[in-house]
Amino acid sequence: MDRVLTNLKMVTMQPEAGYQIIENGMIGIREGKIMFAGHADHEDLHGHPDVIDCHGALVTPGLIDCHTHLIFAGNRANEFEQRLNGVPYEEIAKAGGGILSTVKATREASEDELYELAVQRLNGLKQDGVTTVEIKSGYGLTIDDELKMLRVARRIGEMTDIKVTTTLLAAHALPPEYTGKSDDYIKFVCHEIIPAAAREKLADAVDVFCEGIGFSIEQSQRVFTAAKAHGLSIKGHTEQLSNLGGSALAASMGATSVDHIEYLDEDGVAALAANNTVATLLPGAFYFLRETQYPPIEQLRQQNVPMAIATDFNPGTSPIASLRTMMNMGCTLFRLTPEECLRGVTCNAAQALGLQEARGQIALGMDADLAIWQVETPAELSYRLGVPDLIARVVDGHVFPLNGDQLNVN
């Protein structure tokens, strides 16, 4: 083994129920993979050159934020203030605000500018133990600008200490150039943008906003069909504001996840269960929009649908770069248990990205992506906010400490 972490309390989060805590644990790593995970007294470490004493710290899988819009330019705090001062959203939008203001700013920004902005936002996620993040496009809405955003996302994954999966969300909103011509825009997305993203290997998945203010069921199906034809996985922004049946459609076509889902009905839940599609909950947007329609949590439990939790970090409806805050909101707003929330940002989040065979749990052969915490119990990760509990992140076996003295990292 290249590296050994010992004297730790291990929370494996394997598919069986419970946290599966191993006291006096040890994790052995070789070439970025977990090669041993068990009790420390099972291995003789005498003379091993790279042993890190975790001093009884709690170790979980590295957290996964499986739904973000981290790449954009501009700032909509002024609109936030305007709305709270009574200015209607329609008036803000007519004055050039809303999503189109973000689109305009993002189109005008260079790749270097977008990279620097996104890396700054990532710092909040890293402080919460995140080792993998999904990043969507969707604020370009032209072929050049959508690909620009995806190139920035790939660059983040190559140049920073965090893993990135990319999602093409060209079907996020109707660009001003296509006002009144949504079918024409969807044709452009399917015939031009998706093939280009696939050809340049910039996207891992394709997403679509299936909603009354977004795109119809029929248009969403066309996007999903085009994505699959180019070998890309699919996921959906569905049932956030109304029940159009987008979740059932996406699940029937093999989506890894459907996200938001406040208006999901029984048939939709059944479709997720039948197709093993993850329900991704986004409590930040629920909170920020002061939503009152709750996701069907109990039905999802009864049907054994895996639930993920993500930040949905974006400038308009969830400008919150803290996955642990989302875990707390999952408990306080949606009445999830702390165990459900931890599953939602580890093994279930990995499944939402199609990465369940590599990340999201501590097990043999998995990527050595870990978070090391100065806490007594895993419930504290959902319970407490604002306290710097993270000691270090481990990505592919490389340790990135916040406090190296606590780990005696060389």
C-alpha positions in Angstrom: 0.0 0.0 0.0 1.2 3.5 -0.9 -0.5 5.1 2.1 -2.2 4.0 5.3 -4.7 6.0 7.4 -5.1 4.5 10.8 -6.6 5.2 14.3 -9.9 6.4 12.8 -13.7 5.8 13.1 -14.8 4.7 9.6 -18.3 5.4 8.2 -18.4 3.1 5.2 -21.9 4.1 3.8 -22.1 0.8 1.8 -25.5 -0.1 0.2 -26.8 -1.9 3.3 -28.8 0.1 5.8 -27.1 2.1 8.5 -23.8 4.1 8.7 -21.8 0.9 9.2 -19.3 2.4 11.5 -16.0 0.6 12.1 -14.2 1.6 15.3 -10.4 1.5 15.5 -10.4 1.5 11.7 -7.7 1.6 9.0 -7.8 2.4 5.3 -5.0 1.2 3.0 -4.6 3.0 -0.3 -2.6 2.0 -3.5 -2.5 3.9 -6.7 -5.5 6.0 -5.7 -7.8 3.1 -4.8 -8.9 1.6 -1.5 -7.1 -1.7 -1.0 -8.0 -2.3 2.7 -10.8 -1.0 4.9 -11.3 -2.6 8.2 -10.1 -2.9 11.8 -6.5 -1.7 12.3 -5.6 -4.8 14.3 -5.9 -6.9 11.1 -2.7 -5.5 9.6 0.9 -5.1 10.8 2.1 -1.6 10.0 5.5 -1.8 11.5 8.0 -0.1 9.3 5.5 1.2 6.7 6.8 4.5 5.3 3.6 6.4 5.0 1.2 5.9 7.9 -1.1 8.8 8.9 -2.5 8.7 12.4 -6.0 10.2 12.3 -6.2 10.5 16.1 -9.7 9.0 16.4 -11.2 11.2 13.7 -14.4 10.3 11.9 -13.8 9.3 8.2 -16.6 9.3 5.6 -16.5 8.9 1.9 -15.7 12.2 0.2 -18.9 14.2 -0.2 -20.4 14.5 -3.7 -22.4 17.5 -4.9 -24.3 16.0 -7.8 -26.2 19.1 -9.1 -24.5 22.5 -9.5 -24.5 25.5 -11.9 -21.1 26.8 -10.7 -19.9 28.4 -14.0 -21.4 31.7 -14.8 -20.6 35.4 -14.7 -22.5 38.3 -13.3 -24.3 38.8 -10.0 -28.0 38.9 -9.2 -27.9 40.2 -5.6 -29.5 43.4 -6.9 -32.5 41.4 -8.2 -32.7 39.6 -4.8 -32.9 43.0 -3.1 -35.4 44.3 -5.7 -37.8 41.4 -5.1 -37.7 41.9 -1.4 -38.5 45.5 -1.9 -41.6 44.5 -3.8 -40.5 44.7 -7.5 -42.3 41.9 -9.4 -40.1 39.4 -11.2 -41.8 40.1 -14.5 -40.7 43.7 -14.2 -37.2 42.7 -13.4 -37.1 40.3 -16.4 -38.5 42.9 -18.8 -35.6 45.2 -17.7 -33.1 42.6 -18.7 -32.9 40.7 -15.4 -33.5 37.1 -14.5 -31.7 34.2 -16.2 -31.1 36.3 -19.4 -28.9 38.7 -17.4 -26.7 35.8 -16.4 -26.7 34.5 -20.0 -25.5 38.0 -21.2 -22.8 38.2 -18.6 -21.6 34.6 -19.2 -21.5 35.1 -23.0 -19.3 38.2 -22.5 -16.9 36.5 -20.1 -13.7 34.7 -21.2 -12.9 31.2 -20.2 -10.2 32.4 -17.8 -12.7 34.7 -16.1 -15.3 32.0 -15.8 -12.6 29.6 -14.4 -11.5 32.0 -11.7 -15.1 32.7 -10.7 -15.9 29.1 -10.4 -12.8 28.1 -8.5 -13.6 30.7 -5.9 -17.1 29.3 -5.5 -15.6 25.8 -5.1 -13.8 26.8 -2.0 -17.1 26.7 0.0 -17.8 23.1 -1.2 -14.2 22.0 -0.4 -14.6 23.2 3.1 -17.6 21.0 3.4 -15.6 17.9 2.4 -16.7 17.7 -1.2 -14.4 15.7 -3.4 -16.6 15.3 -6.5 -18.8 18.0 -8.1 -21.2 17.9 -11.1 -21.1 21.1 -13.2 -23.7 22.1 -15.7 -23.6 24.4 -18.7 -26.8 26.3 -19.5 -26.0 30.0 -19.3 -24.5 30.2 -22.8 -27.4 28.9 -25.0 -25.2 29.2 -28.2 -23.0 26.4 -29.4 -19.8 28.4 -28.7 -20.8 29.6 -25.3 -22.2 26.2 -24.1 -18.9 24.5 -25.2 -17.0 27.3 -23.5 -18.7 26.6 -20.2 -18.0 22.8 -20.6 -14.3 23.5 -21.4 -14.1 25.5 -18.2 -15.7 22.6 -16.2 -13.2 20.1 -17.7 -10.3 22.5 -16.8 -11.4 22.7 -13.2 -11.4 18.9 -13.0 -7.9 18.8 -14.5 -6.3 21.6 -12.6 -7.8 21.6 -9.1 -8.0 19.1 -6.2 -11.6 18.2 -7.0 -13.2 15.7 -9.4 -15.7 17.1 -12.0 -18.4 15.5 -14.0 -19.9 17.7 -16.7 -23.5 18.0 -17.9 -24.7 19.8 -21.0 -27.8 21.9 -20.1 -28.3 23.8 -23.4 -32.1 23.1 -22.9 -32.1 25.3 -19.8 -34.0 28.3 -21.2 -35.0 29.8 -24.5 -32.4 32.2 -25.7 -33.6 35.6 -26.9 -32.6 34.8 -30.5 -35.2 32.1 -30.5 -38.1 33.9 -28.9 -41.3 32.2 -30.0 -39.4 29.5 -31.8 -38.7 26.9 -29.1 -39.0 23.9 -31.5 -36.4 25.5 -33.7 -34.1 25.9 -30.7 -34.6 22.3 -29.6 -33.7 21.2 -33.1 -30.5 23.2 -32.9 -29.7 21.7 -29.5 -30.3 18.1 -30.8 -28.6 18.5 -34.2 -25.7 20.9 -33.4 -24.9 21.4 -29.7 -25.2 17.8 -28.5 -23.1 16.4 -31.3 -20.4 19.0 -30.9 -20.2 18.4 -27.1 -20.0 14.7 -27.7 -17.4 15.0 -30.5 -15.1 17.1 -28.3 -15.8 14.8 -25.3 -16.8 17.8 -23.1 -20.0 16.4 -21.7 -20.7 13.3 -19.6 -24.5 13.8 -19.5 -27.3 15.9 -21.0 -30.0 17.6 -18.9 -33.2 19.5 -19.8 -35.5 21.8 -17.9 -38.9 20.1 -18.5 -41.4 22.7 -17.2 -44.0 25.1 -18.4 -41.5 27.9 -18.4 -38.9 25.6 -19.9 -39.5 22.8 -22.4 -42.3 20.4 -23.1 -42.4 16.6 -22.6 -42.1 16.1 -26.4 -39.2 18.5 -26.6 -37.5 16.9 -23.7 -37.9 13.5 -25.2 -36.2 14.7 -28.4 -33.2 16.0 -26.3 -32.9 12.7 -24.4 -33.1 10.7 -27.6 -30.3 12.8 -29.2 -28.1 12.5 -26.1 -28.4 8.7 -26.0 -27.7 8.5 -29.7 -24.4 10.2 -28.9 -23.5 7.9 -26.0 -24.3 10.5 -23.3 -26.2 9.7 -20.1 -29.4 11.7 -19.3 -30.9 13.5 -16.3 -33.7 16.0 -15.9 -34.8 19.1 -14.1 -38.4 17.9 -13.6 -41.5 18.5 -11.5 -40.1 21.6 -9.9 -43.1 24.0 -10.5 -45.8 21.6 -11.9 -46.4 18.0 -12.8 -45.8 17.5 -16.5 -44.6 13.9 -16.2 -41.0 14.7 -17.0 -39.6 12.5 -14.3 -41.5 9.4 -15.5 -40.3 10.1 -19.1 -36.7 10.6 -18.0 -36.8 7.4 -15.9 -38.3 5.4 -18.6 -35.5 6.4 -20.9 -32.8 5.5 -18.4 -32.0 8.7 -16.6 -29.5 8.4 -13.8 -31.5 11.1 -11.8 -34.3 13.5 -11.8 -33.9 16.7 -9.8 -36.1 19.1 -7.8 -39.3 16.9 -8.0 -41.5 18.9 -5.6 -44.6 18.1 -7.7 -43.8 14.5 -8.4 -46.9 12.2 -8.2 -47.4 8.5 -7.3 -47.0 7.4 -10.9 -43.7 9.4 -11.1 -42.4 7.8 -7.9 -43.3 4.4 -9.3 -41.4 5.1 -12.5 -38.3 6.1 -10.6 -38.5 2.9 -8.5 -39.0 0.7 -11.6 -36.0 2.2 -13.4 -33.7 2.6 -10.4 -33.5 6.4 -11.0 -32.3 8.6 -8.2 -34.5 11.4 -6.9 -32.2 14.4 -6.3 -33.6 16.8 -3.7 -32.5 20.5 -3.9 -33.5 22.1 -0.6 -31.6 25.3 -1.3 -33.9 26.2 -4.1 -36.9 25.2 -2.1 -35.7 27.5 0.7 -34.6 30.4 -1.4 -37.9 30.4 -3.4 -39.9 30.0 -0.2 -41.6 27.0 -1.8 -44.5 25.3 0.0 -44.9 22.2 -2.1 -42.8 19.4 -0.5 -41.2 16.5 -2.4 -43.0 13.2 -1.8 -40.5 12.0 0.7 -42.6 9.3 2.3 -43.6 7.8 -1.0 -40.0 7.8 -2.1 -39.1 5.9 1.1 -41.9 3.4 0.6 -40.8 2.6 -2.9 -37.1 2.5 -1.9 -36.1 5.2 -4.4 -32.6 6.4 -3.6 -32.6 10.1 -2.6 -29.6 12.4 -3.3 -29.1 15.9 -2.0 -27.2 18.7 -3.8 -26.7 22.4 -3.6 -28.1 23.4 -7.0 -25.6 26.3 -6.6 -26.7 29.0 -9.1 -27.1 32.8 -9.1 -30.9 33.0 -9.2 -32.5 30.4 -6.9 -29.8 28.8 -4.8 -26.6 30.9 -4.3 -25.4 28.6 -1.5 -22.0 26.9 -1.8 -22.4 24.6 1.2 -23.4 21.0 0.9 -23.6 20.6 4.7 -26.2 23.4 4.8 -28.2 21.3 2.3 -27.9 18.3 4.6 -29.2 20.4 7.5 -32.0 21.7 5.3 -32.8 18.2 4.2 -33.4 17.3 7.9 -35.2 20.5 9.0 -37.3 21.2 5.8 -37.9 17.8 4.4 -37.7 15.8 7.6 -35.0 13.4 6.3 -32.9 11.6 8.9 -29.1 12.5 9.2 -28.4 9.0 7.8 -30.5 9.7 4.8 -28.8 13.0 4.3 -25.3 11.5 4.5 -26.4 8.8 2.0 -27.7 11.6 -0.1 -24.3 13.2 -0.5 -22.3 10.0 -0.7 -23.5 6.7 -2.2 -26.8 8.0 -3.6 -25.1 11.1 -5.1 -22.6 8.8 -6.7 -25.5 6.8 -8.3 -27.1 10.0 -9.5 -23.9 10.6 -11.6 -23.6 7.0 -12.6 -20.5 6.6 -10.5 -21.7 4.1 -7.9 -19.1 1.5 -8.8 -16.2 4.0 -8.1 -17.3 6.5 -5.4 -19.6 7.3 -2.6 -18.6 4.6 -0.1 -15.6 3.2 1.6 -15.0 -0.3 0.2 -12.4 -2.3 -1.6 -11.6 -1.1 -5.1 -13.3 2.2 -4.7 -11.6 5.5 -5.4 -9.7 6.7 -2.3 -11.9 9.8 -1.9 -12.5 10.6 1.7 -13.4 13.3 4.2 -11.8 13.4 7.6 -13.8 15.1 10.4 -13.3 16.3 13.9 -16.7 15.1 15.1 -17.9 12.3 17.3 -20.9 11.0 15.3 -22.0 11.2 11.6 -25.2 12.9 12.7 -23.2 16.0 13.5 -22.5 16.6 9.8 -26.2 17.4 9.4 -26.8 18.9 12.8 -24.2 21.7 13.1 -23.5 24.6 10.7 -20.6 27.0 10.5 -18.1 25.2 12.7 -14.9 24.1 10.8 -15.2 20.4 11.5 -13.3 19.2 8.4 -9.7 18.1 9.1 -8.8 17.1 5.5 -10.0 15.9 2.2 -8.5 12.9 0.4 -8.8 12.7 -3.4 -7.4 9.6 -5.2 -5.3 9.0 -2.1 -3.7 12.5 -2.0 -4.3 14.3 1.3 -5.4 17.9 1.3 -5.4 19.0 4.9 -7.0 22.0 6.5 -4.9 21.4 9.5 -1.9 19.3 8.8 -0.7 19.3 12.4 -3.7 17.2 13.4 -2.7 14.5 10.9 1.1 14.8 10.9 1.0 14.9 7.1 4.5 15.0 5.6 
